[in-house]
Amino acid sequence: MWGNRAPHITINFKKLYVYMNKEYYKKKIIDLRANIAKEKEAKKRDNERYAGLIKGTSSTSSKASYRKNKIDAAAAHDRRIEGWKNEIEHTKDALKRAK
């Protein structure tokens, strides 16, 4: 049909790149939201675990130590969640720039 020549195919790589970038950012936002949900579940499990430890011990010093550990663990979870929220905001900005 074309003889020895291949058919002429035009691919706009810039549009393809932008489309791929958009999909990448959309997937990244979904993954970050899933990470936040997992972290919230982990925080809930840790709080329940520490509550059981505090309730189950009779030593005052152990209770104080468990309370401190519970607060520290909750703060660590909150920091991770905030970090992922910030990453979502940065990703949304990048998605807007890609459009």
Buried (B, 14 or more C-beta within 10 A) or exposed (E): EEEEEEEEEEEEEEEEEEEEBBEBBEEBBEBBEEBBEEBBEBBEEBBEBBEEBBEEEEEEEEBEBBBEBBEEBBEBBEEBBEBBEEBBEEBBEBBEEBE
